[in-house]
Amino acid sequence: METFDVIVMGGGVSGAMAACAAAKSGANTLIVESQGYLGGTLTANGVGPMMTFHAGDKQAVQGLTDELIERLKRIGKSPGHIFDTVGYTYSVTPFDAEAMKVELESMVLENGGRILYHTVLAESHTTNGRIESVTVCNKSGLTELRAKVFIDATGDGDLSVRSGAEFTKGRESDGAAQPMTLKMKMIGADVGKVKAYIHAHPEDFPAYKGDTSIIEKAPRLSTAGFVGPFKAAKERGEISIPREDILFFETNTPGEIIFNTTRILGKDGTNAWDLSLAEIEGRKQCRELELFVKKYIPGFENAIVTSTGPSIGVRGSRQIKGLYTLNAEDILEQTRFDDAIAHSGYPIDIHSPDGEGTNSRKLEWGGMYSIPYRSLVTAELSNLIVIGRCLSATFEAQAAVRTTPTTGAIGHAGGVAAALAASGDGDVREVDVRRVQTVLKEQGAYLEV
């Protein structure tokens, strides 16, 4: 049985940042990931761009998560943080997904961490409220791994729940989750023709309120609209997607477009049968979308689909019950906690679990809230830190903190805290949060505390 100071279960952005931070802080660290690469939603689900690192003109997410972007910029694989031409938030950060895989691996390895791919959690072994070890499953069979501190970066709280932590799931009123989305990526789009269409048909882009000049304010195009043609196609039966518009983003590569448009309702991200059905429905919707844009949207006539997914994107499932549950009031009132370990300016952004519509509750320009360390630790388990979108938060609050820059900042903090706990007796609830905050600042994180 191999033994580590810190084991991170899950290699998404939050888990990767946690592994980097823990290793950078001196802990013998292992990150375990089910895919053959790191990056989670950005690489396994085809999500892009990252949004948003900012709160108004202030960059709220820095540290290791921003180091990733700087590395990509240096090799020409990201334009960095650019103006959001959708008009929804402050900035978006396009990137090359294949380059991101390499840079994330390099960051973990350069800091001294180890990576175990193609491996999933099989069982957690706990004694008196402490996780002693986990059994994982891969091509080698079943293997037991031991650590002083464990970090749950699975997105769905798999390690936490199998270890006995309390949790909620979905919307408080009925348990419904935000719809899943299967992303579609196309290359060969003529963005100039797309922009010309937008300028000629402002009525199809209601968010711009008649002024389409916004789309010229960034080197890559992000937009939401085409409502007229989309509605007509739905009425003709060509589109079955329960959404009111088309949302897409240009990547680091000019003419390469990620569509965030499919919407799969009523499925549970922790149920394997539901995930399978969601994948099937998502691909059906992607095919409809492909045919639609090639036929009706100027600029996509010669575009080619290069990928769907690769796997379904899940916005939310389980939320672990921590020592503090972040809520909507904390977001909207911009609560600043004494034990803050990350900040964000992203709004409450709920894709309706019931069908069309997106419920957004925005802060005033530049508004910024904090995430407390208490939302990362539980009452039941002394050596578990929960990071990423499955932290302790209400349905509404999770809809604000679930995006990758914010979860990256949360992961950075979780990794630092885990390393500090592992240098002692492993009790994450007794970690000196002031020390965590100091180390985070030393590692370049932005904190207003």
N, C-alpha and C positions, 0 to 999 in steps of 0.2 A: 504494500500500500504506500503510495507516494503522499508526502505531507508538505503543505504549503502554509505560509502565513495567511494569505488571502486567496480565495477562489472566487472568481466572478463567473456567474452562470448567465451567459448571454452576451453575444458580441456585437450588438447594435452600437449606435453612436454613444449612448450612455454607458454601456458596458465597456466599450473600447476606451473611453476617456477615464473610466474608473480604473481599469487595468493599468493604463499609462500612469495615472496619478499615484496608485498604490506602489507600483514598482519604482517610480521616481522618488517616492518618499521612503524607500529602503526596504519595502516588504517583498518577500519571495512570493511572486504572484503568478497565478495561472488563470487564463480566460478560456472558458469552454463554450463552443459555438456549434449549433446544429448544421450550419451551412459550411462551405469550404472557403469562406472569406468573412471579413468583418464588415460592418456598416449597416446591418439591419435593414430598416425601411428604405434607406438610400441606395442600397445595393441589392438586397434580396427582394424588395418590393417595387423597385423602380421609381421611388419617390424623388422628386426634385421640383424646385430648388429647396435649399434650406431657408426657412423664414421664421422669425426674423432675429437678427443679432442686436437689433436696436430698439431704443425707446426715444422717439423723436430723433434729435441729433446726437444723442448719447449712445455709445455702444455698451449695452447692458451685459452682453456675453463676450468674454475675452478668454484669457487663459489658454488651456490646452485645446479647447474647441476651436478657438480662433487660430491657434498655431497650425491646426490641420488645414485651414483655408490659406494661410500664408504659404505653407508648403506647396499646396496646389497652384497658387498664383506664381510661385517661382519657376515652376515647370510648364507654365502656360495652360494649366488644366482647370483654371477658374478665373473669371474676371474679378473675383472678390465680391464685396457687398455693393450691390447696385440698386438704384431706385426701383421701387415696385410699381410697374406700369399697369398693374391691375387696379391700383388705387386702394388696395385693401389695408396694407400695413406699410411699414417704413422702408424696408429693404428686403431684397431677396438675394440669395447667393447661389448662382448656378455652379455646376461642377461637372467634371468627367467622372462617371461612376467607376470605370475600370482603374483610373489613376487613384481614386479614393481608396479602393481596396489595398493597393500597394502602400500608400502613405499611412493608412491606419496600422497595417502590419508593421511597417517600419517604426512607427512611433512606439508601439508596444515593445517590440524587440530591442530597440535602441535604449529604452529605459530599463531593460533587464527582465521584462515579463516573458512568460511562455504562453503558447497558443495551442489549444487542442481542438481540431476541427472534426466535423462529421460525428458529433457526439451530443447525446441528449440525456437529460436527467431521467433516471429510472426510479430512484428511491432516495429519501432523506432519512438519516438515522439520528434521532434526537434523544438526549438524556437530560431530564430535569431542566427543560427549557433552553437547552443548548444543542446546536447542531454539531454532532461529533464528526460526521462524514457524510458523503453522498455516494451513491452508486450510479455510475453513468454507463450508457450503452453505446457501443460503436462496433466497427468491424473487428476489433479485438475481443469483443464479447462484453461481459459485465466487469467493470473495474471499480474498486472503491478508492475514493480520494478523501483525504483528511485536511482540514485547515483550522486555524484559530478563529478566523472570521470569514463569513460568507457574504457575498453580495448578490442579491436577486436583481438581475438585469434582463429577465426573460420577457418583459413586456406584459405578460399575463399573470405574473405572480406565482409561477409554477412552483418554485422552490419554497416560497413562503407558505403557500397553502399545504403542500405536502409535508411541511414541517410543523403545521398546527397553528399558523397565524390566522386571525380573523380577517374577513374580507367582505366587501360588498361587490355587487356586479350590476353595471348598467345604471339606467335612470332610476332614481329613488322611488318614483311612483309605480313603476311596473317592471323594472329590470331590463328595459329595452336599451340596446346599445346603438351608438351612432352607426350608420351604414358602413359596410366595408367597401373598398374601392380596388379594382384591378387597374393599374396604370398601363397605358399604351404609349410606346415610343415610336415615332416616325422620323425618318431622315429624308432629306431632299425637298423640304418645304421651301417655297419662294416667299420669304418673309416680307419682301418688298411688296409683293402682290397682296399679301394678307393685310398689311398696313394700309394699302390703298383702298381695300374693301372697307376696312374699319372707318377710315376718314369719309368715305362716300356713304356710309350707312350708320350714322351715329345713333339712330333710333334702335338699332339692334344691340347697343351697348349701354344700357340704362345707367350703369354706375358712373359713366363719364358725363352725364347730364348735358350732352350736346357738345362738349369740348373734348375732342379726341387728341388734342395736342400732347396729352400725357404719354402717349405711346412712343413719342420721340425722345423721351428723357432718359433712356437707358440703352446700353449697347446690345441688350437682348430683350426680346418681346415676351411679356406676360400679359394675358388678357382674359376676360370673362365676358361672354355675350353670345352673339349670333342667335339671339332669342327668336327672331322672326322665322328664319329658315328652320331652326330646330323645332319650334312649335309646329310648323307646317308638316315637317317630316313625321312628327309624332302623330299628328292627325291622319296622315296617310298610312300609318302603321309601319313605317320604315324604322322607327326608333321606339324602343320599349323602356329606355332608361328613365327612371323616376326622378328626373332632375330638370330644372328650368332653363339651364344654359350650358354652354361649353366652356370649360376652364382649361387653359393650357399654358405651358411655360417653355421657353427656349432654353436649351442647356448651354454649356460652355461651347459646344460645337455649333456654329451658325447653321440654321436650317434644320437642326435636330430638335424635335418637339416632344415634350411629355404631356399627355392628356390626363388630367385629373377630373374625369367626367363620369365614369361608370358609378353606379350606386346599387349595392346589393343589400336589401333590407331583411330584417328579421332573423339574422344569423348570429350564432354565438361563437366568438373567437376562441373559446376554450373547448369546443366540441369538434372532434375530428370529422364527424359526418357533415356537420354544418360547414366546416372549412372546405370540404371536398365539393359540396354543392355550390358554395360561393365561388370557387375557382371556375366551375363549369359555367355558371351564370355570368361571371365576369368576362370570360372569353367570348361568350355569345354577344354581350353588350359591346365589347371592343370591336367585334366584326361589324356590327351595325354602325358603330362610330366611324370605322375606317371607310366603309362604303359611303357614308354620309359626307364626310369632309372631302373625299376625292371627287364627289359628284357636285357638291353645292358650294364649297368654300374655295374661292379663287386663291391659288397659291399651293394647293394640296393635290393638284391634278396628277403630278408625277411623284408624289411622296410615297415612301415604302415603309411598311411596318417592320421594325426590327425586333421588337419584343413586346410581350404583354407580361406584366409582373416583374420578375419571374414568378412570384407568389403573391397571394392576395394581401392587400393592406388592411390592417385592423386598427381602427382609431382608438378603441377602448374595450376593455372586458372587465377583469377583476381590479378592484382597488383595495389594497391592503389597509387594514385599520391600524394606524400608527398611534403614537402618543398624542399627536395633534392631527386633525383632519382639516386640510386647507379647504376653504369654501369660497363661494362667489363674492361675498362681501370683502374678503381679504384681497381679492383681485381688484374689484371695482373701487374699493376705498384705499387701495395701494398701501396695505398694511406693511410696515417695516418691523420685522421680528428681531429681537435681540440675538436669536440663534440663526439668523439668516445665513444661508450658505450659497445662494444664487439669486439672481434677479432676472426679470423678464418684462418686456413691454408688449408681448403678444396678447391679443384680446381673447375673450371667451368666444369660441368659434364652434358652434354645434351644427353639424350636418343632421338634419331632421331624421330621427329614427322612424318617422311615419311616412316619409315620401319626399316630395319636393320641398325646397326651402332650406335656407341656412340661417340659423339664429345667431347673430353676432351682437355682443355687448362690449363696446369699445370704451377705452379710457380716453380722456382728453389727450391732445397732442403731447407726447413726451411722457405720459404717465407710465410709472414703473412700480412693480410690486416685488415682493421677496418670497422666497420659499424657505420655511424653517427646517432645521435639522430634525426636529421632533416628528416631522412627517415622513422621515426615512427610517425610523426605528419603531419596533413594536414592544408591547408589554409582555408578550409571550416568549420571545426568543432573544436571548442576551447577546448573541454573536451574529445577528443578521442585520444587514443594511439593505434597504429597498430603494432602488433608483429607477429612473425612467418613468414611463407613463403609468406604471402600476403603483406609484407612491400613494400615500394616504391623502386622498382628496375626494371631494364630492364630484358628482357627474359634471356639474357646470365648471368647477375649478379645474378639473382634469382636462376639459376641453380647451383651456388656456395654456396649460403647462406641458402639453403632450408633444409639441413640435420639437424638431431635432436640435436647434441651437440651445433651447432651454433644457432639454433632457441631457444634452452634453455637459452643460454647466452643473446640473445636478449630479451627473456621474462623476465629474471631476471632484466634487466635494465628497461624494461617497467613497471614492478611492482613497482620498487623504485621510478621512475619518477611520476607514478600515485599517490603514497602515498604522495609525496612531494607536488604535485599539489592540492590534496584533503585537505591538511592542510592549504591551502590558498583559493583562489577563484575558483580553479578548472581549470584554464587555463593552459593547458599542454605546450603551446607554450612559456609561460613566465617562465617556470621552470629554475632554475639555474643549468645548465648542470654540472658545476664544483661540485656542491653539490651532484648531482646524481653520478658522478664519485667517489667522496669521500665515499659515502655510499656503493657503489658497492665494493670498495676496503675493506671497513670495514667488508663487508659480504663475503669476500674471493674471489671475482672476480679478474681475471687477466686483467689489463689494462695498456698499454704503452702510457700514456698521462701525 
